[in-house]
Amino acid sequence: MFAAFLRISELCHLRFSDISFQGEDVWWLRVRKSKTDQRGNGTAIAFRLDGQGLRLWNDFKNLHGFSAPEEFIFSCRTGGPPSRDFISHRLKKTLTDAGLAHRRLTSHSFRGGAATTAIRAGADPANVMRVGRWKSRKSFLSYVDPSPL
C-alpha cells in the first residue's frame, strides 16, 4: 500500500498480472479502476521495491504458491476479491498484534505516510499528486503531515 500510494479499494482488486518487475528495483503496478477513475481507464504506477519490502513480496509469493495471472493477490475462499471492510479489519488486527494500536493507524495512514515521506525527501508535489492519483491539491494536502521547519 505504502510504496504505490494505494487506496484500500485498489488493493482489494489487485491481480498478479497487475504487477511487473521492470529491472533494478523498479516495479510497475496497473490500477484498473480507482476512486478517481470510475470508468476504469486504468493507470500505471511506477514504484521502487527493494530490501525488506522485496524480501516480504518474495516470501508472500512463495507462500502463495503458483498463481494464475488473473488471480486476485488477496482473495476470498471463493476466489473473488475481499471487501474493503475485510481488509480494513485485517489491517487493524495486524497493527494491534504488532503493538501499534496506540498509533491509531488506518488504511489512509499508508497513503498519507507515502505522500509525507516523498515530500520530506524533496519530491515535487505535482509528481506526488500524480503518483497518488490525487486530483485536488486541497485533498492531497490533507494527507501530508506538517513538517517542522
C-alpha positions in Angstrom: 0.0 0.0 0.0 2.7 2.4 1.0 5.1 2.2 -1.9 2.4 2.6 -4.5 0.2 5.1 -2.6 -2.7 2.6 -2.8 -6.2 3.1 -1.6 -7.8 0.1 0.1 -10.3 -0.3 -2.7 -7.4 -0.5 -5.2 -5.5 -3.1 -3.0 -8.6 -5.3 -2.9 -8.8 -5.6 -6.6 -5.1 -6.2 -7.5 -4.3 -9.2 -9.6 -0.9 -10.9 -10.0 -0.9 -9.7 -13.7 -1.1 -6.1 -12.5 2.4 -6.2 -11.0 5.5 -6.4 -13.2 9.2 -6.1 -12.5 11.0 -3.6 -14.8 14.6 -4.1 -13.7 16.8 -2.7 -11.0 14.4 -2.1 -8.1 11.6 -0.6 -10.3 8.2 -2.2 -10.5 5.0 -1.2 -12.3 1.6 -1.6 -11.0 -1.6 -1.3 -13.0 -4.5 0.1 -11.2 -7.5 -0.9 -13.3 -10.1 1.3 -11.6 -10.0 3.8 -8.7 -11.9 6.4 -6.8 -10.8 9.0 -9.3 -11.1 6.7 -12.3 -14.7 5.3 -12.1 -14.8 4.5 -15.8 -11.9 2.0 -15.4 -9.5 3.6 -17.9 -6.7 2.4 -15.7 -3.3 3.9 -14.8 0.2 2.6 -14.3 2.2 3.4 -11.2 6.0 3.1 -11.1 7.4 2.3 -7.6 10.6 1.0 -6.0 10.7 -2.1 -4.0 14.0 -3.3 -2.6 15.5 -4.6 0.7 12.9 -5.7 3.2 9.9 -4.9 1.0 11.3 -7.1 -1.8 12.0 -9.9 0.6 8.4 -9.7 2.0 7.0 -9.7 -1.5 9.1 -12.8 -2.5 8.1 -14.6 0.8 4.4 -13.8 0.1 4.7 -15.2 -3.4 6.4 -18.3 -2.2 3.8 -18.9 0.5 1.0 -18.3 -2.0 2.4 -20.8 -4.5 1.8 -20.8 -8.2 -1.0 -18.3 -9.2 -2.7 -17.7 -12.4 -2.0 -14.2 -13.6 -5.7 -13.1 -13.3 -6.0 -14.4 -9.7 -6.5 -11.7 -7.1 -3.4 -11.2 -4.9 -5.7 -11.1 -1.9 -8.8 -13.3 -2.4 -11.7 -14.8 -0.6 -12.3 -18.6 -0.4 -14.5 -18.2 -3.5 -11.6 -16.7 -5.4 -13.1 -13.2 -5.6 -11.7 -10.0 -4.2 -12.0 -9.3 -0.5 -14.2 -6.5 0.7 -12.8 -3.2 1.9 -14.2 -3.9 5.3 -12.5 -7.2 5.5 -9.1 -5.7 4.6 -9.6 -2.8 7.0 -10.4 -5.2 9.8 -7.4 -7.4 9.0 -5.1 -4.4 8.8 -6.4 -3.2 12.2 -5.9 -6.6 13.8 -2.4 -6.9 12.3 -1.4 -3.4 13.6 -2.8 -4.3 17.0 -0.9 -7.6 17.1 2.2 -5.7 16.2 1.7 -3.4 19.2 0.8 -0.3 17.1 -2.8 0.1 18.2 -1.9 3.3 20.1 -0.8 4.9 16.8 -4.4 4.8 15.5 -3.2 3.9 12.0 -5.8 3.2 9.3 -5.5 2.4 5.6 -5.3 6.1 4.9 -2.2 6.3 7.1 -0.2 4.4 4.4 -1.2 6.9 1.6 -0.6 9.8 3.9 2.7 8.4 5.1 3.9 7.7 1.5 3.0 11.3 0.5 4.6 12.8 3.6 7.8 10.7 3.1 8.0 11.7 -0.6 7.5 15.4 0.2 10.1 15.4 3.0 12.6 13.7 0.6 12.2 16.6 -1.7 9.8 15.2 -4.3 7.8 17.7 -6.4 4.3 17.9 -5.0 2.8 17.7 -8.6 4.6 14.4 -9.1 3.4 13.0 -5.7 -0.1 14.0 -6.6 0.2 12.2 -10.0 1.6 9.0 -8.5 -1.0 9.1 -5.7 -3.8 9.9 -8.1 -5.0 13.0 -6.2 -7.0 15.3 -8.5 -7.4 18.1 -5.9 -4.4 19.9 -4.3 -6.6 20.5 -1.2 -7.4 16.8 -0.9 -3.7 15.9 -1.4 -2.5 18.4 1.3 -4.9 16.9 3.8 -2.8 13.7 3.6 0.6 15.3 4.1 1.7 15.7 7.7 3.0 19.1 8.6 6.8 19.1 8.7 8.6 21.1 11.4 10.9 23.7 10.0 
